[in-house]
Amino acid sequence: MNRAKIAAVLSSNLFLLGSCTGITWVSLPVMKHIGGNSMARGETPSPEMMVIVSIPDLAVPGVRKLEAVRLERLAKFQSTHPDYTFVIPAGSGYDYRNGTSISYRATALSAGEVRVETDARHDDPFGSDVVGVYDATEREVRPIYTNRSIGLFAGFFGVAGASLLGLIGSILKKEGWIADCQGHQIRVTNSWTHGVKLYIDGVLRAENKSLLFANPRRPAISVTLSEAYASPKIEVFFTAILSVRAKIVVDGKKVAGDLD
């Protein structure tokens, strides 16, 4: 793929949307493990960390069920469910209740001891998420690591990353758009530092140093092929917000560019 095609892809609206979505989704699991509290460093675990507890299922005699309990409410839960155990079967599971999606993965460490990783995502406007890792025996939980993250911030990373890729595409487009008019080469270039420039046969004829072009129906540059005649009229239309597109119009007819 050549430079022009790469520039066109990076600065397209479809790529902007796709890259923004992709970067956001990639950022979400990464953010869950940035920072956080480590008990090995003497830090306090998040009270919102979920602990998976096995208790008897009163509706089905002889069967046990798993309940997810916040760490801050664990002591009360233990007092009301005396036949509890923190040792759960190895494997993974998922539950949704009271506006919270809870997933877990348990790994057996030894007889009567497991390591459990939990992830609780809350249905709030900020997309808050709490992950936790703890070791557990039948009657004891030892938190190892917890982290509370805000999913909304992943959206900021998505917008920033997509904008950066669009900027790269704009920089690659610096060589510009080229058209022919009555045997004369028309070339339009753009850069963030020098704005839009129009060359006719290699000679700079006009420029516009505005940083933002939001109206694609208003020409950024308008000149005639020859300064001595009123026609043909050459106009350059531009949009440059998150992506850069342009078209060269001669006497009202589009002759080059990627702007409709």
Secondary structure as UniProt FT lines:
FT   HELIX           3..10
FT   HELIX           13..31
FT   TURN            32..33
FT   STRAND          37..38
FT   HELIX           39..41
FT   TURN            47..48
FT   STRAND          50..56
FT   TURN            58..59
FT   TURN            61..62
FT   STRAND          64..70
FT   HELIX           71..73
FT   HELIX           74..80
FT   STRAND          91..97
FT   TURN            98..99
FT   STRAND          100..110
FT   TURN            111..112
FT   STRAND          113..122
FT   TURN            125..126
FT   STRAND          128..136
FT   STRAND          141..150
FT   HELIX           151..172
FT   HELIX           173..175
FT   STRAND          177..181
FT   TURN            182..183
FT   STRAND          184..191
FT   TURN            192..194
FT   STRAND          195..200
FT   TURN            201..202
FT   STRAND          203..208
FT   TURN            216..217
FT   STRAND          219..224
FT   TURN            227..228
FT   STRAND          233..240
FT   STRAND          244..250
FT   TURN            251..252
FT   STRAND          253..257
//
